[in-house]
């Protein structure tokens, strides 16, 4: 449980907004990450944490 001082002082409503010029779905981002990991692995820049 949160202490009273850790709770919001008052309700806040924020309208929807974009933080980039282009929308990216979760699937698109996952594809980007997987391709980036593969590229790093192939170039020897990712060694599985060793």
PyMOL commands that set and color helices and strands:
alter all, ss='L'
color gray80, all
select helices_A, chain A and resi 4-6+26-42
alter helices_A, ss='H'
color red, helices_A
deselect
rebuild
show_as cartoon
